[in-house]
């Protein structure tokens, strides 16, 4: 798994360099704030279509070539706005980049699910998130320094493309498909094999158990179909969280700029969000493995929503820093818990498909938020933050009502024996 973490770190260095710049770059090249959300939404709109499809494909073929191909096309799409810089061209390039990342992401997360023992998946996804945030921590600094040295934001786009190419090379060079007992999790049942409830496994499951033994107890206790309350709860929770993320992506840089912040401070805020995620995600992931995901999902969502309600009341841009740390800490706590829920909700052989559905739910939230954020921000830049916090809390309540008992049960099932004994 280490090569995948390294590749994720590299690609997020490039994304980190681009994130603070893109909304400003788009508006400077003729995109009005009312339409900025449409440009931003082109990325998740393409992902909404692509993630379930490519997740399904990833469960039925080798994942490494999908990851490499997705990253190469993403790199190309990230660099082309330097050449094609009209509003409609921005939309097309964002859509291409989104479609390319929808090839990579479900394959990468499904790979991670299948390559990890079931009682350490929270830790694995915590490390995965930490690798991303380490890149996001360094990316804005590299982008700012590079722009100053080379005299413009062109460096940022070129660097983002270059970093993604390097990440593709790292995956191709070092990431290998799981072997041994984990490899059999990646094999989806044939289309004509009936799936029965877990207490009465079907022919496919019995044959696998006869051949391999009960090396993975989740075969007997986990879901046998994607239509389960655990995955539905994860989808709902992810939808609310990414709705907030879509709003931030559109308005954050513009909001800080309206308060007098320069590019240096805007970049610093992205780094301050990444820092607690980098530090806390692996710790939170281990705690999720031992205590279950329920409390961590609820606590993390509440922390993030609280920061969202407070931001509009701040008058000095430097005041956002402590609340960004609170928000980042909430994300660090909730993210590995959410991925743990989805991993527990994934039937054998369908982990990438489940990740694709999960990712598409967040993508849908991002699309709706991105399109609406520009129009709401045109009225008042404070209003989108309040909308984001309200929606996140609403979906938290709905998600826990739908799947709270299933999340608790999954937490009990996924804990290692020594944790249960304590």
Secondary structure, 3 states (H helix, E strand, C coil): CHHHHHHHHHHHHHHHHHHHHHHHHHHHCCCCHHHHHHHHHHHHHHHHHHHHHHHHHHCCCCHHHHHHHHHHHHHHHHHHCCCCCCHHHHHHHHHHHHHHHHHHHHHHHHHHHHCCCHHHHHHHHHHHHHHHHHHHHHHHHHHHHHHHHHCCCHHHHHHHHHHHHHHHHHHHHHCCCCCHHHHHHHCCCCCCCCCCCHHHCCHHHHHHHHHHCCCCCHHHHCCCCCCCHHHHHHHHHHHHHHHHHHHHHHHHHHHHHHCCCCHHHHHHHHHHHHHHHHHHHHHHHHHHHHHCCHHHHHHHHHHHHHHHHHHCCCCCHHHHHHHHHHHHHHHHHHHHHHHHHHHHCCCCCCHHHHHHHHHHHHHHHHHHHHHHHHHHHHHCCCHHHHHHHHHHHHHHHHHHHHHHHHHHHHHHHHCCHHHHHC
